[in-house]
Structure formats: structure tokens, C-alpha cells
């Protein structure tokens, strides 16, 4: 929902849209929105860590009881917006599986 708000959608429009979409479609939208942040600089950062040139610092983000996301602090995916979107996508997926 936060992603759609940043795109200029009203909360009412987002709620109406979400009611009509399946979990798979929602997941694809979130993944598409996050893709640029997840792939940018990922290869260079992985190479630095593999070469031992820089120690990795990880951010732990609680999602639900017993579930955490781990995001490397120097990743472009470590922005607050990206982390919130990832956390909410995982929560939505968990909710979808809990209903079945």
C-alpha cells in the first residue's frame, strides 16, 4: 500500500484495488516495484564481501513471530521505503497462506 501511496494513489483507490487482486498479482507488483532497489549494486557488494575487503553489516527487521528479514546495510534495498515494502509483502504472503 505504501508503494501505491508514493505513486499518488488515494487510500480508497488502493483499498478497492487490493480487494480485487489475487495474492499472486500483488506479489508480482511488489516484486516489480522492488526490483530496481534489489539489483542495483548487488553484484559489487557481494564481490566486496566475498573478497573480505569490507565486513558486512546487516539490518534485522522483524516481520512476524519467528520471522525476520536480513538486509545488508550497504545495499540499495536497505532504504526505509524498500524495507517497509519488503516487510509488508512478506506479511501479505503470510496472511494469504494463513487463510488457506
Long-range contacts (C-beta under 8 A, 24 or more apart in sequence): 1-88, 2-81, 2-84, 2-85, 2-88, 3-29, 3-30, 3-33, 3-81, 3-85, 6-81, 23-92, 23-93, 23-96, 26-89, 26-92, 27-89, 27-92, 27-93, 30-85, 30-86, 30-88, 30-89, 30-92, 31-89, 33-85, 34-77, 34-82, 34-85, 34-86, 34-89, 37-76, 37-77, 37-79, 37-82, 38-76, 38-77, 38-82, 40-76, 41-75, 41-76, 42-75, 42-76, 45-72, 45-74, 45-75, 59-83, 61-86, 61-87, 63-87, 63-90, 63-91, 63-94, 64-90, 64-91, 64-94, 67-94
